[in-house]
């Protein structure tokens, strides 16, 4: 299930602070439902320009969610072995099992 994100959507600080606890609770409940049903895994790719807040975003996800069910991978430049394989091989090897969340940073 995919939902689109509206680019350019903004919230003022007061509204954000008011909605944040409910959003964090909903995110954690969704994670526990994923763990319980084990129907599929979730992949989160965090990418962007240098200094754009990728690291902070990954830290927040790890802080807000149950870290027992998250696998975080920093993906830098491919190694020589990885360049000899199909392009997505290094990502396939790191895919999480069903019921877990895989966070790929710098992909």
Phi, psi and omega in degrees: 000125179242143173237143181276150176253132180274115178288142179089357178286132181230156174233145173283161186301321181296315179295317179301311180298326180289321184273341186303311181301319180292322179293319178297318179297316180296321179295317179293320177296321177296322178296316180294326176294319177300315181296318183293315184277331180048038180278332182198170175254163179242134178246128176242122178251120181249113182219166179160187182286157176301136180078012183270000177098018180300311183299317180296322178296315179295319178298318178297317178300316179292331178284319186282329184261170178282112186294346178293342185241022179235137172242119182252132182231126171270120184249102178270206178294145181294146177282174178300317179299318181292327178290336178279353183253174174302153188306319185266006184305316183294332177282320179302320181295335185259005181298137180283160175287168178302139180092358181244167178244130175252124178251122179249119181254135177076028182278000000 
